[in-house]
């Protein structure tokens, strides 16, 4: 079974197994991994299994969650990764089989409604209506809607977040680009993302992007939590609920 080891410097603070329910991380003592540090939000992050993969998700924390050296909103974890929260880090042991899917109706250590940021309801409604109008394939599960989203982690772009509501998403400096790159000498079309029946694929344009630090040699299917880097811009591909 996978396990998480909360460390302060080189001292083990607490170790917990990751089973069929989410593991809550934060300053509040009712978390599975309570972190006594003022830089940590009450309900900072959580780790859980999804589709057989171990995933970490930031819960709109003030100071962010980092996997190794990269700030993330949501990312797939691998054996040996380190989750950094404040001055503490969590060693990831991802060995062992994934548990059976947990009951989504069971209570977990999710953030309390009055302690996390909630998207403006009108903005969310408009975004979902636009997605439906464009024929976007969305996933309904337990009454929740998942929208493919590109989150800008670093680099110069015209926005910090993009909902992928078209079958074609262009990354570049072109006026037709969805993800608009800013700065001198940026290519008109650095890369593009195509929606296919089985998912979203990134394809090189004038530049070769990397996915999870590996340069692509052809169309690559994007998975939830993938990290993309192109022209000095780092992006996180996630499905927002």
Residue pairs with C-beta under 8 A, 6 or more apart in sequence:
1 17
1 18
1 19
1 96
1 97
1 99
2 17
2 18
2 49
2 54
2 92
2 93
2 94
2 95
2 96
2 98
3 15
3 16
3 17
3 18
3 93
4 15
4 16
4 18
4 23
4 33
4 47
4 83
4 90
4 91
4 92
4 93
5 12
5 14
5 15
5 90
5 91
5 93
6 12
6 13
6 14
6 15
6 16
6 33
6 35
6 88
6 90
7 13
7 88
7 89
7 90
7 91
8 87
8 88
13 88
14 33
14 34
16 23
16 32
16 33
18 47
18 48
18 49
18 54
18 99
19 99
19 102
20 49
20 99
20 100
20 101
20 102
20 103
21 48
21 102
21 106
21 108
22 46
22 47
22 48
22 102
22 108
22 109
22 110
23 32
23 33
23 46
23 47
23 48
23 109
24 30
24 31
24 32
24 33
24 43
24 46
24 108
24 109
24 110
25 31
25 32
25 33
25 35
25 44
25 45
25 46
25 47
25 83
25 85
25 90
26 33
26 34
26 35
26 40
26 41
26 42
26 43
26 44
26 45
26 59
26 61
26 109
27 34
27 35
27 36
27 37
27 38
27 40
27 41
27 42
27 44
28 34
28 42
28 43
30 109
31 43
31 109
32 109
33 90
35 44
35 85
35 86
35 88
37 85
37 86
37 87
37 88
39 63
39 86
39 87
40 61
40 63
40 85
40 86
40 88
41 59
41 60
41 61
41 62
41 63
41 115
42 111
42 112
42 115
43 59
43 109
43 110
43 111
43 112
43 115
43 116
44 58
44 59
44 61
44 65
44 85
45 56
45 57
45 58
45 59
45 61
45 65
45 83
45 85
46 56
46 57
46 59
46 108
46 109
46 110
47 54
47 55
47 56
47 57
47 77
47 83
48 54
48 55
48 57
48 102
48 108
49 55
49 98
49 99
49 101
49 102
50 224
52 98
53 76
53 77
53 98
54 76
54 77
54 78
54 92
54 94
54 98
55 74
55 75
55 76
55 77
55 224
55 225
56 65
56 67
56 72
56 74
56 75
56 77
56 83
57 73
57 74
58 64
58 65
58 72
58 73
58 74
59 110
59 111
59 116
60 111
60 116
60 117
61 85
63 86
64 71
65 71
65 72
65 73
65 83
65 84
65 85
66 72
66 83
66 84
66 85
67 75
67 77
67 81
67 82
67 83
67 84
68 81
68 82
68 84
70 153
70 227
70 234
71 153
71 154
72 153
72 225
72 227
72 236
73 151
73 236
73 238
74 224
74 225
74 236
74 238
75 225
75 227
75 236
76 223
76 224
76 225
76 226
77 83
77 92
77 94
78 92
78 94
79 92
79 93
79 94
79 95
80 91
80 92
80 94
81 92
81 94
82 89
82 90
82 91
82 92
83 89
83 90
83 92
84 90
104 141
104 142
105 142
127 147
127 163
127 165
128 138
128 145
128 147
130 163
130 165
131 138
131 147
131 163
131 165
132 138
134 165
134 166
134 167
135 167
136 147
136 164
136 165
136 195
137 195
138 145
138 146
138 147
139 145
139 146
139 239
144 241
145 241
146 239
146 240
146 241
147 163
147 164
147 165
147 239
147 240
148 163
148 164
148 200
148 237
148 238
148 239
148 240
149 161
149 162
149 163
149 164
149 237
149 238
149 239
149 240
150 161
150 162
150 164
150 169
150 179
150 193
150 228
150 235
150 236
150 237
151 160
151 161
151 235
151 236
151 238
152 159
152 160
152 161
152 162
152 179
152 233
152 234
152 235
153 227
153 234
153 235
153 236
154 233
154 234
155 181
155 231
155 232
155 233
155 234
156 181
156 182
156 183
156 232
156 233
157 179
157 180
157 181
157 182
157 233
158 180
158 182
159 179
159 180
162 169
162 178
162 179
163 240
164 178
164 193
164 195
164 200
166 178
166 195
167 194
167 195
168 192
168 193
168 194
168 195
169 178
169 179
169 192
169 193
169 194
170 176
170 177
170 178
170 179
170 189
170 192
170 205
171 177
171 178
171 179
171 181
171 189
171 190
171 191
171 192
171 193
171 205
171 209
171 230
171 233
172 179
172 180
172 181
172 186
172 187
172 188
172 189
172 190
172 191
172 205
172 206
173 180
173 181
173 182
173 186
173 187
173 188
173 190
174 188
174 189
177 188
177 189
179 233
179 235
181 187
181 190
181 231
181 233
183 232
186 231
187 205
187 206
187 207
187 231
188 206
189 205
189 206
190 205
190 206
190 207
190 209
190 230
190 231
191 202
191 203
191 204
191 205
191 207
191 209
191 230
192 202
192 203
192 205
193 200
193 201
193 202
193 203
193 222
194 200
194 201
194 203
194 219
198 221
199 221
199 222
200 221
200 222
200 237
201 219
201 220
201 221
201 222
202 209
202 211
202 216
202 219
202 220
202 222
202 228
203 216
203 218
203 219
204 216
207 230
207 231
208 215
208 216
208 230
209 215
209 216
209 228
209 229
209 230
210 216
210 228
210 229
210 230
211 220
211 222
211 226
211 227
211 228
212 226
212 227
213 227
213 229
222 228
222 237
223 237
224 237
224 238
224 239
225 236
225 237
225 238
226 236
226 237
227 234
227 235
227 236
227 237
228 234
228 235
228 236
228 237
229 235
